[in-house]
């Protein structure tokens, strides 16, 4: 099926459009662009029979866990996670919980990392602040750039060391709507000891400093930050990396997402959620800053970075069912595509994935879930273990 450039823009720009259109109700009523990392989770019902968002105040608590896990790119890994979930004294009952988190990981691929993060709500949720620092060495396979490169299934090993810092500040300018800025600083030192004729190596990108600054938006009407059963969440962001403020190369990245949640049972134990996501980049973009499947949870079932390019768009649908006090399961599916330019998107090159998962509530007071997912994609199946919902 042949599509015009206008039709492709409408189809693959849908996450962009919805991300901004979703802000209109709040206005009228008046996240990661470092390397791969883990996100801080959010609160749900104390049991499947307690409604989320009823106003019941949940207590502060520590969650500490050694977490064995598995992913297609790193295989077996062990992560030690510590999270303190709290609300500062004097905040209103509707104020979002704040989280302080530290973690360390080691993988079967001999990758390792150490991270610290703070995500806070201040002044009765008038301000939201996020800060994170970390260092990691990630050993992974580089397949090249483009859909065809991933399809060749030929790769070279890369050893990449990254130190990074992220700071974001958002102020509420309307009910549920925030605006602010984000800054990202990272230093990259990568090493490649092998070469193959099929893969062209961008040698000038293997030791770089990157400084990105740009606007960030947030629309958050979720009834619960950890396990929402209604509302939507969208956080578009735009980052400019410029030589004038310290980057070795000049380029830009833009992310647009829109997540919505529906309760399809009176007891709020059956939830339908979907996610629209797109990421675009331009300029002299380093290969590790390109859009790629396998990072985060967009299209589970793919090796991180096997399919990468300047443009990416995807859609996911997930059914979540709570069974009893601590247990639940999910069924999910999705599709997406990478391309060098907007006009190169087409329905012939879509990547599909689907799978099932188990959930176990790890927190006693705050419903932070540990998830075990099995996903199947174009190149086979994969297992995932992580803290928090996929989106």
Buried (B, 14 or more C-beta within 10 A) or exposed (E): EEBEEEEBBEEBBBBBBBBBEBBEBBEEEEBBBBBBBBBBBBBBBBEBEBBBBEEEEBEEBEBEBEBEBBBBBBEBBEBBBBBBBBBEEEBEEEBBBBBBBBBBBBBEBEBBBEBBBBBBBBEEBEBBBBBBBBEBEBBBBBBBBBBEBBBEEBBBEBBBBBBBBBBBBBBBBBEBBBBBBBBBBBBBEBEBEEEEEEBEBEEEBBEBEBBBBBEBBBBBBBBBBBBBBBBBBBBBBBBBBBEEEEBBBBBBBBBBBBBBBBBEEEEBBBBBBBBBBBBBBEEBBBBBBBBBBBBBBBBBBBBBBBBBBBBBBBBBBBBBBBEEEBBBBBEBBBBBBBBBEBBBBBEEBBBEBBBBBBBEBBBBBBBBBBBBBBBBBBBEEBBBBBBBBBB
